[in-house]
Amino acid sequence: MSDPHPTVGQVPGPDTTDPAASAHRAGTVPGPAPIRTAVRSRDPISQAGVMAQLGTAATDDPVGARPVVLAEPDDTPDILVIVADTVDGWLLAQLDALTGRPAPRPVLVVGQLDDTAGLQAIEAGGLSLVRRSESTATLLRDVVRAAARGEARLPTDLLSSLLTRVGRAQRQVLAPRGLTILPLSPRQLAVLRMIAAGADIATIARELSYSERSIKNIVHEITTQLGVRNRTQAVAHAIREGLI
């Protein structure tokens, strides 16, 4: 790895021999591939609003994140954002039309979203859902990126109340499609799997190269997100629902 603090007198100048450096200076270095996103709604105002959110300058995106761009009319988008007031016949028909197609993957922005409607949408293939009242530009881009990676996303409170029913959807609907709902991050899942295998905090910290305090914080995050009171309940819940 190059020294980020060069020795005094070794001031780095432009590299005229390295093609990659030349391309970078010319502005031609390829970045992460953009995620082409289309928006569909029966309500033109709602459609225009979501398109405006997705077209907002992404100044708060993480470094290296794939840019989310609006698809051109002739493009096949990677993601289709479907906007509706409720999970109704029209929305379910849109999902049905996407069944069996590798692209686009759907992201649903729904006005009224409760347990019953959420599960109905999931079972129809709507694997990423956002409440319209919560659909900020940042959240929408985050959910679109997750969908592009094959991850499903649900509102936290809805996921908590649906976990028992979602476990069935995970096994019967998502797993056959090679997708998963991730209420926990990969780091949290790694910790939870080690707890399930009988490892204590010190062992987990050593194996994952974290401090014991960090592991305790991760365990607290897990129990909070799963709505349980301790590690034992978290493991039982996760195993029962097919999360680990």
Summary of the structure (lengths in Angstrom):
residues: 244
radius of gyration: 21.7
end to end distance: 36.3
largest distance: 70.3
contacts: 688
relative contact order: 0.09
helix: 48%
strand: 12%
